[in-house]
Amino acid sequence: MKKLLLLINPNAGKSGYRTGLGEVLMNFHRAGFATTVVFTDKRGDAPRIVAEQAEGYDRVVCVGGDGTLGETVSGLMALSSRPTLGYIPMGTTNDCAATLGLSHDPVLASRTAAAGRPIPLDVGRFNAESYFTYVAAFGAFTEVSYQTPQDQKNALGKFAYFLDGVSRLPNLTHRWARVEYDGGVIEDDFIFCSVTNSRSVAGLIHLKDEVGVSLSDGLFEVLLVRTPESVLQLGAIVADIVGNRFDSGYVSLLRCRQVRFTLRDAVSWTLDGEDGGSHADVLCENIHQAVQIVVNREV
């Protein structure tokens, strides 16, 4: 019988892992897996558990939000032989689930995790020592995901991010940065920069199909938002981002295999919605098709 490691973050979302847990385990059993269940207690548990225990398993399935998925992937990257990955989304925004077409119903998601088909997934490496699954970013709104209290996220969902983000607008700061990417260089003042492998970021930024996002093409999508000169201009910038218009001069979208940010001072970064620490020099590298993740459709 095949072996499956089920990693559960009990604090994600509204602790919804309890819903249908018996059916989830039965779906794995029917797919021919003997399942071992492990719970995380705190941030940092998932990568350690996966790195220490997952070798020898055929599949690792994580239950939690995008941060849990990112930590699980970080653990897989420490292994020389990586089991396939399944994901049962239980977070607040679940950007990765939206991009991968995974159900927010845990029973339905478990059917995919048990019997779906694996596809290759690029993974981002952040300054050689860290990894991210779908986003590394700094600037406006990036601190919201890890500074908003979990109980507020659970109660209000995506609206919690909006409320917290709006409260920060009066203190919006801009940062000068040198951005080097696949042979090109941009230097400017920015209020937001992100490196993504996703169609959705924080439930607020959605890249349309015509942008051509692929999760396994070896390329990042890099969004650069320059500093507006007025509140009205800020509104126009937001409209450009929502409308996927990247030729206004204030919003740029690059596609590249690696990108380096050099800033005058260290700034706070977020990695997959979690605190990524403060850095003034950051290199993001695309690790092409580093893991196999189980889905039920082409993405």
N, C-alpha and C positions, 0 to 999 in steps of 0.2 A: 504494500500500500504506500502511496506517495505521502510525504510529510509536509504539513502546512503550519507555519508559525503565525498565529493571530495576535497582533499587537494592538491593544486597546488603550486609548487615552480617555479615561473616565471623566475628565474635566471639559472636554470639547463640547461646543454647542450647549444643549440643554441636557447633557448626560443621556442622550437618546440611545446609546448603545444597548440599553436594557430592552428597548422595543424589538421584539422578534428575535432575541438572541438565540433562542432554541431553534428557530427556523433557519437562522444564519448557519449555525453549526450543522444542522441537517443537510443544508445545501452543500456544504463542504464534504460531508460524509458521502452523499450521493455521487459526488464527482470523484470519489475514490481517494480522499485525503484523510489522513489521521491528523487531527488538529491539536496543537498545543496552544493554550491561551496564556498570554502574559499581559499584565497591566503596567502602565507607566505611572509613576508617582509625581514626577516633576519634569521640567524642561531639561533636556540632556539625557534622559533615560533611554529614549528610543534609539539614538545612534549607538549608544553603548551596548544595549541589549542585542541589536541586530548584528553589530560587529562581533560580539562575543558568542552569540548563539545561532545565528542564521545559517552559517555554513553547514551543509549537510541537509538542509531543507530544500524541498522542491519549489516552494512558494512562500512568500511573506506577504501577509495582508494586514494593512494598518487601518484602524478605525479612529477617525479624528478629523481635524481641520487641515488646511493647507500646510500649517506649520508642522503638524505631525507627519504628513507625507514627506515634507522636506527633510525632517530629521531621519526618517526611515531610509530615504535615499542616501543621506550622508553616511548612515551605517553600512548600506550596501556597497558604497564606494570604497570602503575599507577592505572588502573581500576580493580575493583573486578570482573566485568562482561565485557569481551572483545568481541567486534564485530569482525567478520571475516575481513581479510585484503586483499585488492587487490593492485596491483602494475602496474603502467604504466611507464616503464623506459624511462628517458630522459637525463641521465647523459653522462659522457665521456666514461667510461669503462663498466659500468653496469655489474659487476661481478655477482651480485645476479640474474639478469635477465638471464644471460647465464646459471647459475646453475639450475634455475627454468624452463628453456625452454620457456621464455616469449618473444614475438615478440617485436622488436624495433619500429615497426609501431604502433603509438598510437591507431589507430582505431582497429587494430587486437588485441592489448593488452587489450583494453577496453572490447572487446567481452569476453575475458577470465575473466577479472575482474568482469564482469557482470554475466556471466553464467557458469564459470568454476566450478571445484569442490574443496572444501577446503581440505587441507592436514595439518597435524600438523607440526610445525616448532620449533626447539630448539632455544633458545635465550641465549646469553652470558651475564652474569652479571660481571661487572668490578668493583672490590673493593666496592661492596655493594651499591654504589650510582649511578652507570652508567650502561648502557646496550650497547651491540653491536649485530648486526644481523649476520655478516659474518666474521669479522676480528678485532683482537686487535693485534698490532705489534709495535716493536721498531727496530731501526737499519737502515741499508742501504735502501735507497729509500722510507722509510716510511713517510718522511716529504714532499715528492714531491707532493702528492695529495692535501694537503691543503696549500702549499706555492706557487704552480704554479698559476699564475693569471688566473682568469676565462676566460678572453678573449682569452688567449693563449690556454687553454683547448678547447674552442669552435672552434678555428680556426684550430688547429692541431690534435685534438682528442688524441688517445693513444700516438702518436708521441711526444706530448708535455711532457708526463711523461718520455719517453725515453731520450729526450734532457736534461731535467732538472736533471734526474738521472745521466747521464753521466758526467754532469758538476760537480757533487758532488764527483765523484770517487777519485780525488786526495786528498780529505779530509776525506776519509773513516775511521771511528773510530771503535774501538772494545770495548766491555764492558764485564767485568767479571760478571757472574750471577750464582746464585744457583737456580736450577730449581727443584721444588718438585712436583711430579705428582702421584696421585693414588698409593702411597706406594714406588715410586722410586725417586731417587735423582741424578741429574747431575750437576757438577760444572765445568765451563770452561769459556774461552773468546769467545764471539760471535760477529759477525758483523750483524746478523739478527735473530730475533725470532718472530714467529707469532703464534697466536691461532686462528684457523679458523673453520667455519662451512660452507664450500663452496668448489667447485671444481676449482674455478678461483679466483686469487688475483691480483689486479692491471692490469689485462689483460695480465700479464707476466708469472705468475705461474699457471700451469694447472695440477691438480691431475687427473690421468687417472682412468678409470672405475675400473681397477683391484685393486686400492688402497682401494676401497670399501667405499667411502664417502657417508654417509647418513645424511640428514638434520634433521632427527627426531629420531636418535638412542641414544640420550643422551651423545654422545661422541664428543669431539673436536679432530681435527687434529692439532698437535703442531709441527711446523717446526723449527728446530734449526740449524743454520749455523755457524760453528766455524770459527775462524779467520785464513785466509790463510797465508802462510809464504812467498808467492811471488805473483806477478801479474799472472804468468803462472798458479799457483795453483788456483787463483781466477777464471780464465777461466775454469778450470776443474770442480770447484764447480758449476759454472753456468750451465755447461753441465750436471752435475749430477742432478741438480734441474729440468732442462728442460726435461731430460730423465727419471725423477721419480726414480732415483737410490739413495736409502737412506742408503746404507751400506758401504760408502767409508771411514767413520770415521770423515768426515768433515760435512756431512749433515745427520741429524737424523729426522725421523718422528715418533712422539708418538701419541697414541690415548688414551684419558683419559677424565674423567668426570670433573676434576678440576685440575688446575695447578697454582703454586705460583712462582713468580719471585722475588728474593731478590738481589738487586744490591748495589754496594758501593756508587753510586751517583744517583741522580734522572736523568732519561732520558726521552726524548719526546716520547710519544705514539701516535699512530693513532687508532681511532675507526671508522670503516666503512669509511675510507678515510678522516676523519675529525680530527682536532686537539683534542687529548684526554688528553692534559696536561702533565706535567712532574711528574714522580713517581719513587721511588726507591724500593717500596714494592707493588706488585700487585698480587691480587688473582682473577683468572678468574674461574667462576663456570658456568656449563651448566644447564640452567633451562629447563628441559626436556618437549618438546611439549608445550611450553608456549603460543603460538598463533596459529591460523589457517590462512593459506594463500591460496589464490585461484590460482590454476594452471590448465593446460589442459592435463597434462600427469604425469606419475609416476616419481618421482625424488628421 
